[in-house]
Amino acid sequence: MKLLVDERDVKFVLHEQLRIEELCKYPKYGGFSQDLFDMALQEAEKLAEKEFYPSNRDGDREGCRFEAGEVKVPESFHRAYQRYCEGEWLAISDPPEVGGQGFPLVIANACIEFFGAANWSLFMYPGLTHGAARLLQEFGSPQLQERYMHKLFAGEWAGTMCMTEPQAGSDVGSLRTRAVRLDNGAYKISGQKIFISAGMHDLTENIVHMVLARIDGAPKGARGISIFAVPRLRHDDDGALVDNDVACTGIEHKMGIHGSATCSLSFGENGACIGYLLGRENGGMRIMFEMMNEARLFVGMQGLAHASTAYLHALQYSKERLQGAPVERMKDAEAPRVPIIHHPDVRRMLMFMKSSTEGMRALLYLAAYCIDRVRAAQTDEEKERFQGHVELLIPICKAVGSDLGFRVCETAIQVYGGYGYVTEYPVEQLLRDCKIASIYEGTNGIQALDLVGRKLTMKRGQLFKNALSSMTEILEKIRNNFNLRELVAIYEETQESVIQVTKFFALKGMTDEFHVPLLYAKPYLDLCGDATMGFLLLWQAHIADRKLQEIYRDHRAGDDKARQEILTTNRSAAFYFGKIASARFFINQVLTLSHGRARAIMNSDKSALEIPEYGFAL
Ligand SMILES: Cc1cc2nc3c(=O)[nH]c(=O)nc-3n(C[C@H](O)[C@H](O)[C@H](O)COP(=O)(O)OP(=O)(O)OC[C@H]3O[C@@H](n4cnc5c(N)ncnc54)[C@H](O)[C@@H]3O)c2cc1C
């Protein structure tokens, strides 16, 4: 049994639900085909299993070492990273002009699921490098692109994102790193950054940092922030590589992702650190916003990847671990011991993990697919519509992917029982590694504020209306499916709850109770996440139901007994049955709570705001 990703489900989402082959009709993806997509997935799986996965456990045990200002990554990371770069994976979805393979992002993300499930700590290095390379591609001068971008896309050099400072975490606008204009058009950089992933390491000779800083004299707050490429080694006037006065002052000792170096960096301690402006002066935040969608989706993928492998590990364990008697012979001491997958409570946990992981996969792949539709669009209208979907989906993908991914990992530990809690088994590491996803790249609280404060109000709520109308088009077809009518009814109630809360927030936002939407932004995001995943699972159930009926028809299986027989012998039938089961479970167990959750929000309880600080605890 495969333990990283359910490859069959990946293909179901890509080919049977999103039908991504249709992307090949667009000139941008004209050179691709379903075979090429599948080949990429197969190769990603191979590399993930052979090279990434074996180094995951010792990466966790060994961690990174900080020695005399240098950082050493776990030994086994070197070979796996090398293989990743040789396979040209880093630029898989970038255009050939930058050395990329030009695949759709949705395929790149499906590959990320394999790599991330195998070893997220290791995957952080190329992941961040890709973000830095994209910044140079979009906003770097031709010279910067020539000198740095190609090497980043090839993975020969690495990249980082340097935003956080001790006093500037969520509040990036409070940063103090300085940039001073020089006569030659470059800038002198000085300041301290903390928590910088991959800030220093020995995987590559050079690291190019993307640093947020304020040019002397620029406005206070977010409006005065610019972004600079600051290489660890820069080119001097003769083109030779020289030290650029970037030092690592330490690394964090943290809960998880031990193989990913989290560094404190000092820029310009000796007054000799040079940075190169990207885009315009004071345009740093706008640039970050433009790049944010991919970065946030990337973090949501972390949660999915961890959930994916945690579920498969727990499933395998539940088939092997013998404990207790079958429920029908509970009191019979002579009864044979059964694998724990026979126990109803374990099955409930497995179904929670299965349906959540499949819902997240559909959600995150959908967001990537919408980005592909933006990139491939041939009319402004098409582009705008899909961009709108992306804007709404991203904060949900980031927060739901990370929060639910963590809950799936936690449930995996529960399935393992005591063995899940000890380091001998893999799931405790997955839980530790997963947690950070809800914190970095904008905490999930900040994602919720983005959804409620920015995305809902964009274009006077039109993004929300467009999303609903796209869903309604698909829902029309599902409504005709008699087998799913009860699930459709529950989903429609949920959708109505989301609409009611959205209107409620819009009204509150115009009164002196505007803090209510802020107070309950996160529960609202969770509600939207459940509704969207419920919708996607319902859609999947509709596809699976038609396929399953076809199989029954082909096998002339008219009665329950014949159908039962097919389900035990025909893997496709079992898979489609499993898809319908996921939708039934999620919609019945999760969406039925939506009405209560909506009511909880609209009760507008303000106890959290009204309680005096000393009322929390004396
Ligand atoms: C392992 C690791 C890797 C990281 N990698 C990077 C990296 O590569 N580059 C980088 O720049 N940074 C990185 N970070 C930093 C990370 O992005 C920050 O930790 C994160 O943005 C939160 O900032 P903070 O820790 O200062 O928390 P704070 O901003 O102090 O937040 C604390 C709490 O207050 C809440 N909060 C804060 N402000 C508000 C508000 N206005 N409204 C509502 N709630 C609010 C937050 O949601 C959170 O719950 C990393 C951090 C870690 C731990």
The ligand as a Gaussian input file, in Angstrom:
#p B3LYP/6-31G(d) Opt

LIG

0 1
 C        9.217000      27.992000      11.432000
 C        8.927000      29.373000      10.953000
 C        9.285000      29.740000       9.665000
 C        9.044000      31.039000       9.225000
 N        9.488000      31.415000       7.974000
 C        9.423000      32.720000       7.624000
 C       10.046000      33.204000       6.428000
 O       10.617000      32.433000       5.658000
 N       10.009000      34.532000       6.167000
 C        9.408000      35.420000       6.998000
 O        9.433000      36.600000       6.714000
 N        8.800000      35.002000       8.128000
 C        8.798000      33.687000       8.464000
 N        8.208000      33.262000       9.628000
 C        7.522000      34.224000      10.460000
 C        6.006000      34.080000      10.387000
 O        5.543000      34.491000       9.140000
 C        5.427000      34.883000      11.565000
 O        5.710000      34.143000      12.733000
 C        3.941000      35.123000      11.397000
 O        3.708000      36.034000      10.361000
 C        3.307000      35.671000      12.681000
 O        4.042000      36.724000      13.214000
 P        4.435000      36.690000      14.759000
 O        5.090000      35.400000      15.035000
 O        5.180000      37.914000      15.077000
 O        3.048000      36.669000      15.525000
 P        2.158000      37.954000      15.873000
 O        2.039000      38.831000      14.679000
 O        2.658000      38.549000      17.124000
 O        0.753000      37.278000      16.124000
 C        0.414000      36.624000      17.360000
 C       -1.097000      36.336000      17.343000
 O       -1.824000      37.572000      17.251000
 C       -2.687000      37.560000      16.123000
 N       -2.694000      38.885000      15.508000
 C       -1.659000      39.705000      15.272000
 N       -2.076000      40.840000      14.703000
 C       -3.408000      40.744000      14.563000
 C       -4.419000      41.598000      14.032000
 N       -4.147000      42.771000      13.503000
 N       -5.706000      41.167000      14.081000
 C       -6.010000      39.956000      14.581000
 N       -5.100000      39.117000      15.094000
 C       -3.817000      39.500000      15.079000
 C       -2.085000      36.520000      15.182000
 O       -3.068000      35.977000      14.313000
 C       -1.547000      35.494000      16.163000
 O       -2.567000      34.632000      16.564000
 C        8.403000      31.963000      10.074000
 C        8.022000      31.573000      11.359000
 C        8.300000      30.313000      11.809000
 C        7.933000      29.946000      13.219000

